[in-house]
Amino acid sequence: MKKIDLFYATNRNHEGRDRWNPKSYGPKFSSNGHYNLRFGEISIEYDENKVQKYLDKKFKGDRVGDGEGLSSYLTGQAKKSNVEAYKDDTPDVDAPLALTKNPSTKMFRAVKEYMMDSTDVVVFIHGFNVDWYEAVGSALSLEFMLNRNKIDGEDSIKVILFTWPSNGKMMKNAAYKSDRHDARDSAQAIARGFLKLRDFLLTLRLDARQKNDRLCNQEMHLVCHSMGNFVLQNAVQAMIEFSDGQKLSRLFKHIFLCAPDIDDNVLEPDEAMGRLHELARYVSIYYNEDDIAMYLSDYTKGNAERLGHSGNARLAEVHNKIHQIDCSETVKGFVEHNYFLWATVNDDIRKSILGVSFRDESRNRKQLGSSREWEIV
């Protein structure tokens, strides 16, 4: 058996007596409030041969990689694993703590050590109906899948999980509405996390100028799945409020909106995510016209047309950093909603992270009507 570590941030409630050595995390908010973030890591054991079988699983044609199946396996392994939460001493001291002693700084510095070794970082926000173990399984599956075709000389990719209190239970409309409220209320937490990251990066740059530290020159990226995009939508609004009208800091090279369960006009100017492009160099939207989850959100929950169903309502109206990719044909018959973990789509995300040109033939995508509209084939 081998081990793999996953860094996490969460505003979930801890389970067990000791919040700094929790058994796991639950479906409710932290006892300190929905905005309270805890940082830590979980180490899980896995069978290397089993993982490799999922990574090598072949589908029709040249489609290779079953991230969904791998996620289920790793979810089971997470239930046998130990969780370490970084202790926060802030409530126990009278004077402000030094920045270096904050739990967030401890995690960011641990992540920086990976980045110094030619590793890009992906922050992952999961979607609706996901419990703690499933969130861990999905994040680790994403990491394995993104690294599965790595060759000598290429950068590695490390995933960090942000997990919010999604119910993890199917209760039809009640569960969806509950998760949607929790996603909205988690916005303050993720916004605070992004701002902590911004402050840490600013400190690193200052230290580098003063020759007290070295920069890693790697990139950070963001992957949001399903209702995780609604978390991001509300976090953007919170960050705008915190920034007092100033431009948002560019934290990421790529933001990937996968099966986004948000309105199809939300990226237009003056809409809720109209300033998302300020956070990244590129924004990529992956959608599937046959995604049943999008139909359920649209027609049974009373929502507007979903971005994850057919892309932007008016692509010409959104910022030129924003591209959209139609996955409908390539995922048909294989996977409906979790295709960001699957074969060809996951490989397309990986190529973006590695800086492969959007027009490169290795991407298995073709250009549609505009220069920012693509189809995976």
Secondary structure as GFF3:
##gff-version 3
##sequence-region A 1 377
A	DSSP	beta_strand	2	10	.	.	.	ID=ss1
A	DSSP	beta_strand	12	15	.	.	.	ID=ss2
A	DSSP	beta_strand	24	29	.	.	.	ID=ss3
A	DSSP	beta_strand	38	46	.	.	.	ID=ss4
A	DSSP	alpha_helix	48	56	.	.	.	ID=ss5
A	DSSP	alpha_helix	67	78	.	.	.	ID=ss6
A	DSSP	beta_strand	82	85	.	.	.	ID=ss7
A	DSSP	three_ten_helix	90	92	.	.	.	ID=ss8
A	DSSP	three_ten_helix	99	101	.	.	.	ID=ss9
A	DSSP	alpha_helix	103	115	.	.	.	ID=ss10
A	DSSP	beta_strand	119	125	.	.	.	ID=ss11
A	DSSP	alpha_helix	132	147	.	.	.	ID=ss12
A	DSSP	beta_strand	156	163	.	.	.	ID=ss13
A	DSSP	alpha_helix	173	185	.	.	.	ID=ss14
A	DSSP	alpha_helix	187	209	.	.	.	ID=ss15
A	DSSP	beta_strand	220	225	.	.	.	ID=ss16
A	DSSP	alpha_helix	228	243	.	.	.	ID=ss17
A	DSSP	beta_strand	252	258	.	.	.	ID=ss18
A	DSSP	three_ten_helix	276	279	.	.	.	ID=ss19
A	DSSP	beta_strand	280	287	.	.	.	ID=ss20
A	DSSP	alpha_helix	292	295	.	.	.	ID=ss21
A	DSSP	pi_helix	296	300	.	.	.	ID=ss22
A	DSSP	alpha_helix	307	310	.	.	.	ID=ss23
A	DSSP	three_ten_helix	315	317	.	.	.	ID=ss24
A	DSSP	beta_strand	322	326	.	.	.	ID=ss25
A	DSSP	alpha_helix	328	331	.	.	.	ID=ss26
A	DSSP	three_ten_helix	339	341	.	.	.	ID=ss27
A	DSSP	alpha_helix	343	353	.	.	.	ID=ss28
A	DSSP	three_ten_helix	361	363	.	.	.	ID=ss29
A	DSSP	beta_strand	365	367	.	.	.	ID=ss30
A	DSSP	beta_strand	373	376	.	.	.	ID=ss31
###
